[in-house]
Amino acid sequence: MASVSPLNFLKDKTIFVTGATGFLAKVFVEKILRTQPNVKKLYLLVRAPDPDFAMKRILNEFVETELFRVVRDEVGANLKSFISEKIVAVAGDVSDTNLGVKDSKLMEEMWTEIDLLLNFAAITNFDERYDYAYKVNTMGAFNVLNFAKNCIKINMLLHVSTAYVCGEASGLIPENPINIGEALKNTRKLDLTIEKELIQEKLNQLQAKGAGQNELASTMTDLGINRATLYGWPNTYVFTKAMGEMMLGEYRETIPLLIIRPTMITSTFAEPFPGWIEGLRGIDGPIAGYGKGKLKFLLANPMTIVDMIPADMVVNSIIMAMAANTQQHSRIIYHIGSSRTNPIKMTDIHKFARQYFIEHPLKNKDGKPIKVRKCRFFKTPASFHAWIGIRYVMPLKVCIPNTYFDVTNSQNLQLTMEENAQEANAFNFDPKGIDWEDYIVNTHIAGLVKYVLK
Ligand SMILES: NC(=O)c1ccc[n+]([C@@H]2O[C@H](COP(=O)([O-])OP(=O)(O)OC[C@H]3O[C@@H](n4cnc5c(N)ncnc54)[C@H](OP(=O)(O)O)[C@@H]3O)[C@@H](O)[C@H]2O)c1
């Protein structure tokens, strides 16, 4: 692969981003505006009733936040004109046809101007209602693809998926596509039309019997878990994301498609500054629970590899993947994770979290420091139940199987980057460079406490 310059690639590009108020998309948009202010325009799709409200959300949830501090400082007094020149707020919804864009003039303009379309939008709650998750994670991907097909000079559709579309498989997971209808339990054939009809049928039944909101929610949540389990996925989120990938692969025709499958995304490693994070995600719930003195044991093998990757590295890989694959018409899949090249074990995360909270204890309601003790690990539900002396407490699963994600494609990208030394640091996404102890103690948990637990 020839050497490429991501900065040259981004210059004068018009980029459409869905899920623009989400954690990862914000890191992406910030990076573009900070490193390549000569990008032509960014259309940002936001769930909102109208463009004014969409812009308000972009200002409140992004431009005025700490994440955007470096850009704000650099642009200074020109911030307002910089934002209005570069950002167009688009009110819409990926679950609707034409992504819910109502203004036909705006839509024509977008179809004419867009070079790159990035789909970050998703429902990331693991056990979401099936109807909601299917509409956004599966049909949303399909709607974004159809929108891309109308864009006359589209250069790339980049879809952010998840490495866990592989379900609970263990061993080395290749960067392979998932073909339509392919279930993880190979005794079953998955039919996406049947899934759609099943959802509608269930909703009709519930409405016919006058079910209230609570019953609707719990029935649709259970339906998602049941369907996911039936076909071999552990939760509704990864199941519907896998079906989203199937849609894209099956119907993309000649649209150049990149599928980025990050593992567990953590706080920024370096840019725009280390440790920025939003919300409790992935391993952060357990880390926060531990710091608060509430988590005393873990149902997991301490030697399990936990695949984490900082958000800015994911974003750098996204930009590099687009720059390196411009002019291609294929579908390429990238795993973005650390388990293959710089693995970290559960026991080490625990050790580093303990180290952090011993040095910087959280305070309880009375302002007193919370003491943390070593967590006890149970490798199986049986060993846990034997310890507490009760046969059955609740269905518990052993946390994560030992999974390694093949990263051959992203390593090739990294090589391309290294050949262009000038921009290699600015777009680094090599997890080999992470010193996990330093990152978890001084960056990640410090960031979690500062921005989330505050
Ligand atoms: N975070 C991780 O560890 C991780 C790991 C692997 C892959 N991923 C993938 O990375 C992508 C970004 O994840 P994230 O962590 O940034 O998620 P996030 O913070 O939950 O953001 C999700 C975004 O999607 C938007 N959205 C939801 N439903 C929508 C709809 N119907 N129409 C338009 N937008 C909609 C949300 O808008 P609102 O603000 O209106 O809710 C939000 O902007 C997702 O595709 C996710 O599957 C994430």
The ligand as a Gaussian input file, in Angstrom:
#p B3LYP/6-31G(d) Opt

LIG

0 1
 N      -18.406000       2.834000      23.091000
 C      -17.890000       1.634000      22.825000
 O      -17.205000       1.012000      23.664000
 C      -18.078000       1.017000      21.448000
 C      -17.371000      -0.156000      21.156000
 C      -17.501000      -0.721000      19.887000
 C      -18.311000      -0.125000      18.955000
 N      -18.995000       1.007000      19.261000
 C      -19.834000       1.616000      18.209000
 O      -19.381000       2.946000      18.018000
 C      -20.476000       3.781000      17.635000
 C      -20.507000       4.977000      18.550000
 O      -20.652000       4.519000      19.896000
 P      -20.721000       5.526000      21.114000
 O      -20.128000       4.862000      22.283000
 O      -20.244000       6.845000      20.689000
 O      -22.305000       5.585000      21.337000
 P      -23.188000       6.639000      22.097000
 O      -22.370000       7.575000      22.911000
 O      -24.263000       5.859000      22.766000
 O      -23.829000       7.486000      20.905000
 C      -24.786000       6.955000      20.049000
 C      -25.232000       8.052000      19.118000
 O      -26.219000       7.532000      18.228000
 C      -27.299000       8.435000      18.201000
 N      -28.560000       7.778000      17.855000
 C      -29.227000       6.812000      18.523000
 N      -30.371000       6.518000      17.887000
 C      -30.419000       7.314000      16.782000
 C      -31.348000       7.485000      15.734000
 N      -32.485000       6.780000      15.693000
 N      -31.069000       8.388000      14.766000
 C      -29.941000       9.138000      14.808000
 N      -29.022000       9.024000      15.786000
 C      -29.266000       8.120000      16.760000
 C      -27.363000       9.027000      19.608000
 O      -28.138000      10.206000      19.583000
 P      -28.814000      10.831000      20.889000
 O      -27.762000      11.731000      21.490000
 O      -29.970000      11.577000      20.352000
 O      -29.200000       9.703000      21.784000
 C      -25.865000       9.263000      19.814000
 O      -25.478000      10.437000      19.157000
 C      -21.720000       2.917000      17.714000
 O      -22.058000       2.486000      16.414000
 C      -21.304000       1.721000      18.557000
 O      -22.016000       0.559000      18.216000
 C      -18.907000       1.602000      20.485000

